[in-house]
């Protein structure tokens, strides 16, 4: 049997060697479709190795390898599947001990690990990745970019990821950085590449933080203050303007708002023609004015129109436990020697003519324009002091009359005594 097989193989090789495109010398290199093989065996064209359905195929046109059926490329455990010719430590290595594929560098260190177990974790710079994809910065010098980058195809714009954050990257000198929600055009957050301003809900932040829409905070908020101790706290170095609700010129005086200055809580309006007004709702559509502080300093309560020349105007009754009025001058001038005290006849004539004391306002004037309490109190004191002077005058006259009566009584007694003597 061995002789028959050898004879058949010899006859086959002899027949093939007769063909002009093949060469099978007794020693040296053999060639199929090549008379000058460059290797121990050179085949020009395609080839199949395996069964009729499961085989390794070498494409005749491209030389590419492919596997058909159940055929596949396999490597032994803890072996390289592919290595670089010039760097035998670099290539694709199957690590059966850790059940993973490793892409090793020229120094034999795994730079990329792909788990072959059920977890299928991938590690870049990580020997034992804990997430589906774990990337480790071995030099620990890439906090905001350099670990991973995503670029536009022209490399002018991109996003870099580091172990501490993300950064806009690329050849552009400035680039915005955005965080978008799913809906089209819904900008969740954007950082302007030129100014560094941050916008939430807007692509055009005009300040370090611009929010388009509502915002809420669950902790304390500090404005110009690093460690706020209240739900809202402003820095101590901000004086006149703590809260500005409207402002024309940019200064510490012409604005509407609140501030703190000179140990005082400051309520500010921008001009003396503007007012501080306090309201209370009377319905869902109307409000009633309670008090108004004019920009000139006058105050109105229960009315919006101040009385001319007065600092306080009250549209209603006033009650208090004490009222102090500083009146100047107080009517003690009545007791001065040079005071022209009207005669009682003059007072009587004035009363008969005007139906009021001299110097006092008329009833119609008081009913129409009201009266000044301090001034009226001064007039009342003036009249009391004048009445006191009249009483003193009358008292002197009474004393003089009493003296005269006493003298007349003595004279009468003397006459009565003389008459009595004559009658005897």
C-alpha positions as CSV (number, residue, x, y, z in Angstrom):
1,X,0.0,0.0,0.0
2,X,2.8,2.4,0.8
3,X,4.4,1.7,-2.5
4,X,1.2,2.4,-4.4
5,X,0.7,5.7,-2.5
6,X,4.3,6.8,-3.1
7,X,4.0,5.9,-6.8
8,X,0.8,7.9,-7.1
9,X,2.4,10.9,-5.4
10,X,5.5,10.7,-7.5
11,X,3.5,10.4,-10.7
12,X,1.4,13.5,-9.6
13,X,4.4,15.6,-8.9
14,X,6.1,14.5,-12.1
15,X,3.0,15.5,-14.1
16,X,2.8,18.8,-12.3
17,X,6.5,19.5,-12.8
18,X,6.1,19.0,-16.5
19,X,3.7,22.1,-16.5
20,X,5.7,25.2,-17.5
21,X,4.3,27.4,-14.5
22,X,5.2,25.0,-11.7
23,X,8.6,23.9,-10.3
24,X,9.2,21.1,-7.8
25,X,12.9,20.5,-7.7
26,X,14.3,17.6,-5.7
27,X,15.9,20.2,-3.4
28,X,15.5,23.9,-2.8
29,X,12.3,26.0,-3.3
30,X,9.0,24.8,-4.8
31,X,6.7,27.0,-6.8
32,X,3.0,26.8,-8.0
33,X,2.4,29.2,-10.9
34,X,6.0,30.4,-10.3
35,X,9.2,29.2,-11.8
36,X,11.3,31.4,-9.5
37,X,9.8,31.0,-6.1
38,X,11.0,33.5,-3.5
39,X,10.3,31.2,-0.5
40,X,10.5,27.5,0.3
41,X,6.9,27.3,-1.1
42,X,5.4,30.1,-3.2
43,X,1.9,29.9,-4.6
44,X,0.8,32.6,-7.0
45,X,-3.0,32.7,-6.9
46,X,-5.7,31.6,-4.4
47,X,-5.7,28.6,-2.1
48,X,-8.1,26.7,0.2
49,X,-7.1,24.7,3.2
50,X,-9.7,22.6,5.0
51,X,-12.9,20.7,4.1
52,X,-15.3,21.5,1.4
53,X,-17.4,23.7,3.6
54,X,-15.1,24.8,6.4
55,X,-11.8,26.1,5.2
56,X,-9.2,28.9,5.2
57,X,-9.4,30.8,1.9
58,X,-6.5,32.9,0.4
59,X,-8.0,35.2,-2.2
60,X,-6.3,34.9,-5.5
61,X,-6.7,38.6,-6.4
62,X,-5.9,40.3,-3.1
63,X,-4.2,37.7,-1.0
64,X,-6.7,38.4,1.8
65,X,-7.5,35.6,4.3
66,X,-11.0,34.6,5.0
67,X,-12.7,31.8,6.9
68,X,-15.7,29.8,5.7
69,X,-18.1,27.6,7.6
70,X,-17.0,26.8,11.1
71,X,-13.3,27.5,10.4
72,X,-11.7,30.2,12.5
73,X,-8.4,31.7,13.5
74,X,-7.3,30.4,16.8
75,X,-4.3,31.1,19.1
76,X,-3.0,29.1,22.0
77,X,-3.6,30.4,25.6
78,X,-1.3,33.2,26.7
79,X,0.1,33.8,23.2
80,X,0.3,36.6,20.7
81,X,-2.3,36.4,17.9
82,X,-0.4,39.1,16.0
83,X,2.9,40.7,16.6
84,X,4.9,43.4,14.8
85,X,7.9,42.1,12.8
86,X,10.1,44.9,14.1
87,X,8.8,44.9,17.6
88,X,8.1,41.3,18.8
89,X,6.7,42.5,22.2
90,X,4.0,44.6,20.5
91,X,0.8,43.1,19.2
92,X,-2.5,41.5,20.0
93,X,-2.1,39.1,22.9
94,X,-4.7,36.7,24.4
95,X,-4.3,36.5,28.2
96,X,-6.1,33.4,29.2
97,X,-5.2,33.9,32.9
98,X,-7.3,37.1,33.1
99,X,-9.6,36.1,30.2
100,X,-9.0,39.2,28.1
101,X,-7.4,40.5,24.9
102,X,-4.5,42.8,25.3
103,X,-3.0,45.3,22.8
104,X,0.5,45.5,24.0
105,X,3.1,48.2,23.4
106,X,6.7,47.8,22.2
107,X,7.7,47.4,25.9
108,X,5.2,44.5,26.3
109,X,2.9,46.5,28.5
110,X,-0.9,46.2,27.8
111,X,-2.3,49.7,26.7
112,X,-5.8,48.4,25.8
113,X,-7.6,45.6,27.5
114,X,-10.8,44.0,26.2
115,X,-12.5,41.6,28.5
116,X,-13.3,38.2,27.0
117,X,-15.4,37.2,30.0
118,X,-19.2,37.7,30.5
119,X,-18.6,41.3,31.7
120,X,-16.8,42.4,28.5
121,X,-15.1,45.4,30.2
122,X,-12.7,47.6,28.2
123,X,-9.7,49.3,29.9
124,X,-7.4,51.9,28.4
125,X,-4.4,52.2,30.7
126,X,-6.3,50.1,33.2
127,X,-5.4,46.4,33.8
128,X,-8.6,45.7,35.7
129,X,-11.3,48.0,34.4
130,X,-14.3,48.4,36.8
131,X,-16.7,49.9,34.3
132,X,-17.7,48.9,30.8
133,X,-15.1,51.4,29.7
134,X,-12.3,52.6,32.0
135,X,-9.6,55.0,31.0
136,X,-6.7,55.8,33.4
137,X,-4.3,58.6,33.0
138,X,-1.1,56.9,33.9
139,X,0.9,60.1,34.2
140,X,-1.8,61.8,36.2
141,X,-1.3,65.1,34.3
142,X,-4.5,65.4,32.2
143,X,-7.2,66.9,34.5
144,X,-9.4,68.4,31.8
145,X,-8.4,67.0,28.4
146,X,-5.9,64.5,26.9
147,X,-7.5,61.3,28.1
148,X,-10.1,61.3,25.3
149,X,-10.8,63.7,22.5
150,X,-13.8,64.0,20.1
151,X,-13.0,66.3,17.1
152,X,-14.7,67.6,14.0
153,X,-13.1,66.2,10.8
154,X,-11.0,69.3,10.3
155,X,-9.7,69.2,13.9
156,X,-10.7,72.9,14.5
157,X,-13.3,72.0,17.1
158,X,-13.6,69.3,19.7
159,X,-14.2,68.2,23.2
160,X,-11.5,66.8,25.4
161,X,-12.1,64.7,28.5
162,X,-9.7,64.5,31.5
163,X,-10.0,62.9,34.9
164,X,-11.3,66.1,36.5
165,X,-13.5,67.5,33.8
166,X,-14.0,68.4,30.1
167,X,-12.5,71.2,27.9
168,X,-13.1,72.6,24.5
169,X,-10.1,71.6,22.3
170,X,-9.1,72.0,18.6
171,X,-7.1,74.5,16.6
172,X,-9.6,77.3,17.1
173,X,-8.4,80.1,19.5
174,X,-11.9,80.1,21.2
175,X,-14.8,77.7,21.1
176,X,-18.1,77.4,23.0
177,X,-18.8,74.4,25.1
178,X,-22.4,73.3,25.3
179,X,-24.5,70.7,27.1
180,X,-27.7,70.1,25.1
181,X,-30.8,68.2,26.1
182,X,-32.5,65.9,23.6
183,X,-35.0,68.4,22.1
184,X,-33.7,70.4,19.2
185,X,-32.1,73.7,20.2
186,X,-32.6,73.1,23.9
187,X,-29.4,74.5,25.4
188,X,-29.1,73.1,28.9
189,X,-25.8,74.9,29.6
190,X,-23.2,76.7,27.5
191,X,-19.8,78.2,28.3
192,X,-18.7,81.1,26.0
193,X,-15.2,80.4,24.6
194,X,-14.3,84.1,24.4
195,X,-15.6,85.5,27.6
196,X,-15.9,82.5,29.8
197,X,-19.6,83.4,30.6
198,X,-21.9,80.6,31.5
199,X,-25.4,80.4,30.1
200,X,-28.2,78.2,31.3
201,X,-31.1,78.0,28.8
202,X,-29.3,80.6,26.6
203,X,-26.6,80.5,24.0
204,X,-25.7,84.2,24.6
205,X,-24.7,84.6,28.2
206,X,-24.0,88.3,28.9
207,X,-22.5,87.8,32.4
208,X,-20.5,85.2,34.2
209,X,-23.8,83.4,34.8
210,X,-26.9,84.1,32.7
211,X,-30.0,82.0,33.4
212,X,-33.0,82.1,31.0
213,X,-35.9,80.7,33.0
214,X,-36.7,80.0,36.6
215,X,-34.1,78.8,39.2
216,X,-34.3,77.4,42.7
217,X,-31.7,76.6,45.3
218,X,-31.9,74.1,48.2
219,X,-28.9,75.6,50.1
220,X,-27.6,79.0,51.1
221,X,-26.6,81.3,48.2
222,X,-23.8,83.9,48.6
223,X,-23.3,86.8,46.2
224,X,-19.8,88.1,46.5
225,X,-19.6,85.9,49.6
226,X,-17.8,82.5,49.8
227,X,-19.5,80.9,52.7
228,X,-23.1,82.2,53.1
229,X,-24.8,81.8,56.4
230,X,-28.3,82.6,55.2
231,X,-30.6,81.6,52.3
232,X,-29.3,84.7,50.5
233,X,-26.3,86.7,51.7
234,X,-24.4,89.6,50.1
235,X,-20.8,90.5,50.5
236,X,-20.0,93.1,53.3
237,X,-17.9,95.2,50.9
238,X,-21.0,96.1,48.8
239,X,-22.4,99.3,50.3
240,X,-25.2,101.4,48.7
241,X,-26.4,98.8,46.1
242,X,-27.3,95.4,47.5
243,X,-30.3,94.8,45.3
244,X,-31.0,96.9,42.2
245,X,-34.4,96.5,40.6
246,X,-34.1,99.3,38.1
247,X,-31.2,101.5,37.1
248,X,-30.5,104.2,34.6
249,X,-27.0,105.7,35.0
250,X,-24.5,103.3,36.6
251,X,-23.7,104.8,40.0
252,X,-24.4,104.3,43.7
253,X,-27.3,106.8,43.9
254,X,-29.6,106.9,40.8
255,X,-31.3,103.5,41.1
256,X,-34.3,101.8,42.6
257,X,-33.4,99.2,45.2
258,X,-31.9,98.4,48.6
259,X,-28.5,98.8,50.2
260,X,-26.6,99.3,53.4
261,X,-24.5,102.3,54.2
262,X,-23.5,104.3,57.2
263,X,-25.0,101.8,59.6
264,X,-28.4,102.1,57.9
265,X,-30.6,99.9,55.8
266,X,-31.1,101.9,52.7
267,X,-34.2,102.1,50.5
268,X,-33.3,104.0,47.3
269,X,-35.2,105.7,44.5
270,X,-33.4,107.4,41.6
271,X,-34.7,111.0,41.9
272,X,-36.6,113.3,44.3
273,X,-39.6,113.0,42.1
274,X,-39.9,109.3,42.7
275,X,-41.7,107.8,45.7
276,X,-41.6,104.9,48.2
277,X,-45.2,103.4,48.2
278,X,-46.7,100.7,50.4
279,X,-49.8,98.8,49.2
280,X,-52.3,96.2,50.4
281,X,-54.4,94.1,48.1
282,X,-58.2,94.8,48.2
283,X,-59.1,92.2,45.6
284,X,-57.5,90.1,42.9
285,X,-57.2,93.1,40.6
286,X,-56.9,96.2,42.9
287,X,-54.7,97.5,45.7
288,X,-55.1,100.2,48.2
289,X,-52.3,102.6,49.0
290,X,-51.3,102.6,52.7
291,X,-48.4,105.0,53.0
292,X,-46.3,107.0,50.6
293,X,-42.8,108.5,51.3
294,X,-42.2,111.2,48.7
295,X,-38.7,111.7,47.3
296,X,-38.7,115.0,49.0
297,X,-39.1,113.4,52.4
298,X,-42.8,114.2,53.0
299,X,-45.0,111.3,54.2
300,X,-48.7,110.6,53.4
301,X,-50.9,108.0,55.2
302,X,-54.3,107.2,53.8
303,X,-53.8,109.7,51.0
304,X,-51.4,110.0,48.0
305,X,-51.4,113.8,47.9
306,X,-49.4,115.6,50.6
307,X,-50.7,118.9,52.0
308,X,-48.6,121.8,50.7
309,X,-45.9,122.8,53.1
310,X,-46.3,119.8,55.4
311,X,-44.0,116.8,56.0
312,X,-46.8,114.5,57.3
313,X,-50.3,114.3,55.8
314,X,-52.8,111.8,57.3
315,X,-56.1,111.1,55.6
316,X,-57.9,110.0,58.8
317,X,-57.8,110.2,62.5
318,X,-54.6,110.2,64.6
319,X,-54.3,109.0,68.2
320,X,-51.2,109.0,70.4
321,X,-50.3,108.9,74.0
322,X,-48.2,112.1,73.7
323,X,-47.6,114.8,71.1
324,X,-44.8,117.2,71.4
325,X,-44.7,120.4,69.3
326,X,-41.7,122.7,69.3
327,X,-43.2,126.2,68.8
328,X,-41.0,129.2,68.2
329,X,-41.5,131.7,69.5
330,X,-43.7,130.7,72.5
331,X,-46.1,133.4,73.6
332,X,-44.2,134.5,76.7
333,X,-43.7,137.8,74.8
334,X,-47.1,138.8,76.1
335,X,-45.5,139.5,79.5
336,X,-42.8,141.8,78.0
337,X,-43.2,145.4,79.2
338,X,-43.3,146.7,75.6
339,X,-46.1,144.3,74.6
340,X,-49.1,146.2,73.2
341,X,-52.0,144.7,75.1
342,X,-55.3,145.6,73.5
343,X,-57.8,147.4,75.7
344,X,-60.9,145.5,76.7
345,X,-62.9,148.0,74.6
346,X,-60.8,147.0,71.6
347,X,-61.3,143.4,72.3
348,X,-65.1,144.0,72.7
349,X,-65.2,145.9,69.4
350,X,-63.3,143.1,67.6
351,X,-65.6,140.4,69.0
352,X,-68.7,142.4,68.0
353,X,-67.3,142.9,64.5
354,X,-65.6,139.6,63.7
355,X,-67.2,137.2,66.3
356,X,-63.8,135.9,67.4
357,X,-60.9,136.9,69.5
358,X,-58.2,139.1,67.9
359,X,-55.5,137.0,66.2
360,X,-57.6,133.9,66.0
361,X,-58.7,132.2,62.7
362,X,-62.3,132.3,61.6
363,X,-64.5,129.2,61.9
364,X,-64.8,129.0,58.0
365,X,-61.0,129.2,57.7
366,X,-60.5,126.3,60.1
367,X,-63.2,124.2,58.6
368,X,-61.8,124.6,55.1
369,X,-58.1,124.6,55.7
370,X,-57.7,123.0,59.1
371,X,-55.6,124.4,61.8
372,X,-52.0,124.2,62.8
373,X,-52.0,122.6,66.3
374,X,-48.8,124.2,67.4
375,X,-49.7,127.6,66.1
376,X,-53.2,127.4,67.5
377,X,-51.9,126.2,70.9
378,X,-49.6,129.2,70.9
379,X,-52.5,131.5,70.2
380,X,-54.6,129.9,73.0
381,X,-51.7,130.5,75.4
382,X,-51.3,134.0,74.1
383,X,-55.0,134.7,74.9
384,X,-54.7,133.0,78.3
385,X,-51.7,135.2,79.1
386,X,-53.6,138.4,77.8
387,X,-56.6,137.3,80.0
388,X,-54.2,137.0,82.9
389,X,-53.0,140.5,82.3
390,X,-56.6,141.8,82.2
391,X,-57.3,139.9,85.4
392,X,-54.2,141.5,87.0
393,X,-55.4,144.9,85.8
394,X,-58.9,144.4,87.2
395,X,-57.4,143.1,90.5
396,X,-55.4,146.3,90.8
397,X,-58.5,148.3,90.1
398,X,-60.5,146.3,92.6
399,X,-57.8,146.9,95.2
400,X,-57.8,150.6,94.5
401,X,-61.6,150.7,94.7
402,X,-61.5,148.7,97.9
403,X,-59.1,151.3,99.4
404,X,-61.5,154.0,98.3
405,X,-64.4,152.2,99.8
406,X,-62.5,151.7,103.1
407,X,-61.7,155.4,103.2
408,X,-65.4,156.4,102.5
409,X,-66.5,153.9,105.1
410,X,-64.2,155.6,107.7
411,X,-65.4,159.0,106.6
412,X,-69.0,158.0,106.9
413,X,-68.4,156.6,110.4
414,X,-66.8,159.9,111.3
415,X,-69.7,161.9,110.0
416,X,-72.2,159.6,111.7
417,X,-70.3,160.3,115.0
418,X,-70.5,164.0,114.5
419,X,-74.2,163.9,113.8
420,X,-74.8,161.9,116.9
421,X,-72.9,164.5,119.0
422,X,-75.0,167.3,117.5
423,X,-78.2,165.6,118.4
424,X,-77.3,165.4,122.0
